[in-house]
Amino acid sequence: MQMEFFPSRTLTWYLARLFVTRIFAVLLMLVLVLQVLDLLGESGDILAYPGNGQAQLFYYVTLRIPQLIARFLPYSVLLATIITLATLNQNSEVISMKAAGLSAHQVLAPLILAALVISVGSFAFNERVVTRASAMLDAWQGVKYGPIPKDSAARANLYLADGRDLMMAGSLDGSGNEIVLHNVTFYRRDDNGIITEMLRAENAPFANPGWRFENPVLFDVAKTTTSRLASVVVAPGITPAKITISKVDADSQNIFELSRSIEAMKVAGRRTSELEAAWWHKISGPFASVLMPLLGAVTAFGLARSGQLLIRAVIGMALGFAYFVLDNAALAMGNFGGYPPLIAAWAPFMLFALIGETVLIRTEE
């Protein structure tokens, strides 16, 4: 009985290389197909803005592809696991390795190691590339694919309340006391919640306190009249700090920025369970790839040597997709407080790790 966790160096390199090439091949296929379908749905909106053309379509693709890679990499690892193990099984290579004295864990070890390396790379890619692309795409979509925001951290479609009154902004620039809101609308309401006045301006810098509407258009609801004002300051209760925590997008912030946002919301007395679950999922999500070789192992190591390779491949695929379904369900439960954030992010991972290991041990070891 061999005590080494890995097989020989040559066999480890062979299995890992076989596995990794199939991962990138499947990922490339998925991203190309999904990007084409996504572009077909969005191209009309992009080209609807005057002046947009091929350059803007290409820019959209560069922002969307990182999101697709991050989302579908674990699926690619699952499919690559099934393809790799099915090929090895069909060519009797698994039988040869077992006959040479290798255990099932030793056969899977190179695949798990390769998946671990890919998971670490995926985590770094998500934090460095995907978050920035998501923030930029959200800001661009917020201005209806108009002029591209200069600030990659810019946010769009802000809805803020100052007592009974409401203020909406299409986008913002700057930070702290230098924040400037764009495409701003302010609704003044009475005690019954009925809108009495509406102010609309292109820009509204922070006036400390309040926001200075420059050359706004005032619509008086009772008089049904419209007038142009030189300048007016409104919403003194809305501060830059309140704007900062009003709309925190976990997908657009890296793990350090999200930690600061969570702390700021806690200080303000805001509920943070959704963001905390997203924080933990930033770690557990990429590392889902490590599970895929274990869940897909049934393709190579069946419950019975019946030769029904297709059935075993379907079982492996079903286990993998069941994990993704439960992972999304647990994350949704964590978002509204049904599960603690840590449990919501890691419980599906631990559960399916135990399921995969149990099946492998009881059937092969």
C-alpha positions, 0 to 999 in steps of 0.5 A, spaced: 500 500 500 502 506 497 502 512 503 504 517 498 498 522 496 500 523 489 502 518 484 509 519 480 511 525 478 510 523 471 503 521 472 501 527 476 504 532 471 500 528 465 493 528 469 494 535 471 496 537 464 490 533 461 485 536 466 487 544 465 487 544 458 480 541 458 478 546 463 480 552 459 477 549 452 470 548 456 471 555 459 473 558 452 467 555 449 462 557 454 464 564 454 464 565 447 457 562 446 454 566 452 458 573 450 455 572 443 448 571 446 449 577 451 451 582 446 445 580 442 441 582 447 445 588 449 447 591 442 440 595 441 441 599 448 448 600 446 447 603 439 441 606 441 445 612 444 447 617 439 454 616 437 455 609 439 458 604 434 463 598 434 468 601 439 463 601 444 460 594 443 468 592 443 468 596 450 462 592 453 465 585 451 471 587 455 467 589 461 463 583 460 468 577 459 471 578 466 464 577 469 462 571 465 469 568 466 468 568 474 461 566 474 462 560 469 469 557 471 467 552 476 462 550 471 468 549 466 471 545 472 466 540 473 465 539 465 472 538 464 472 533 470 467 529 467 470 529 460 477 528 463 475 522 467 470 519 462 476 519 457 481 516 462 475 510 464 474 509 456 481 508 455 482 503 461 487 508 463 484 508 470 484 501 470 491 501 469 492 506 474 488 502 479 492 495 477 499 499 479 496 500 486 494 507 486 488 508 490 482 513 488 485 518 492 491 518 488 488 518 481 484 524 483 490 528 487 493 531 481 486 534 479 484 536 486 491 540 486 490 543 479 483 545 481 486 548 487 491 552 483 486 555 479 481 557 485 487 561 487 488 564 481 480 565 480 480 569 487 486 573 485 482 575 478 476 576 481 479 581 486 483 585 481 479 584 475 472 582 475 470 587 481 473 593 477 470 591 470 463 590 474 464 597 477 465 600 470 459 596 467 454 598 472 456 606 472 456 605 464 449 602 464 447 607 469 448 613 464 444 608 459 451 607 455 452 614 454 459 618 456 463 613 459 464 615 467 472 617 468 471 614 475 471 606 475 468 606 482 463 611 480 456 608 482 449 609 478 442 610 480 442 612 487 435 613 491 436 617 497 431 619 503 431 626 507 425 625 511 419 625 507 423 628 501 426 624 496 432 625 491 435 621 485 441 621 482 443 618 475 451 618 477 456 621 481 463 623 481 468 624 486 469 622 494 467 625 500 466 632 500 468 633 493 462 628 491 458 631 485 451 628 483 449 628 476 442 628 473 439 629 479 431 630 481 429 632 488 422 631 490 419 635 496 413 632 499 408 634 504 406 630 511 401 626 507 407 623 502 404 627 496 409 631 492 408 638 492 415 640 488 420 637 483 427 640 482 431 637 476 438 639 475 444 636 471 449 637 477 449 638 484 455 638 488 455 637 496 454 644 499 456 642 506 450 641 508 445 640 503 446 639 495 447 645 491 442 644 485 445 649 479 440 652 474 435 647 476 428 647 473 422 647 478 416 644 477 410 646 482 405 641 482 399 645 485 400 651 480 402 646 475 408 651 473 415 651 471 420 656 472 428 656 472 432 658 478 439 660 479 441 656 485 438 652 490 440 648 496 436 642 498 436 635 502 441 637 508 440 631 511 443 627 506 451 627 507 456 624 503 457 618 508 450 616 507 451 616 500 457 611 501 453 606 504 446 607 501 448 603 495 454 598 496 455 593 490 459 587 493 460 585 486 464 591 484 468 592 491 474 587 492 474 584 499 478 590 503 473 595 500 467 591 502 470 590 509 470 597 510 463 598 507 460 593 512 464 596 518 461 603 515 454 600 515 455 597 522 456 604 525 450 607 521 446 601 524 444 598 518 443 591 516 449 587 513 448 580 513 447 580 505 454 584 505 457 579 510 454 573 506 457 576 500 464 577 503 465 570 505 462 568 498 468 571 495 472 566 498 468 560 498 465 561 490 472 561 487 474 555 491 468 551 489 472 549 483 476 544 488 470 540 489 468 539 482 474 533 481 471 530 487 464 530 485 465 528 478 469 522 480 463 517 480 465 518 472 471 514 473 469 510 479 462 507 479 458 504 484 458 498 480 463 496 474 457 495 469 460 499 464 455 504 463 459 510 463 454 515 460 450 514 466 455 515 471 457 521 467 450 524 468 450 522 476 457 526 476 454 532 473 447 532 477 452 532 483 455 538 481 449 542 479 446 540 485 451 543 489 451 550 485 443 550 486 444 549 493 450 554 494 445 559 490 439 557 495 444 558 501 446 565 499 439 567 498 437 565 505 443 568 508 441 575 504 435 576 508 438 573 515 435 566 514 442 563 515 448 566 518 453 569 513 458 564 514 454 558 514 450 561 508 457 561 504 460 555 507 455 550 508 454 547 501 461 547 500 462 542 506 456 538 505 458 536 498 465 535 500 463 530 505 458 527 500 463 526 495 468 523 500 463 519 503 461 516 496 469 515 494 471 512 500 465 507 500 465 505 493 473 505 492 477 505 498 
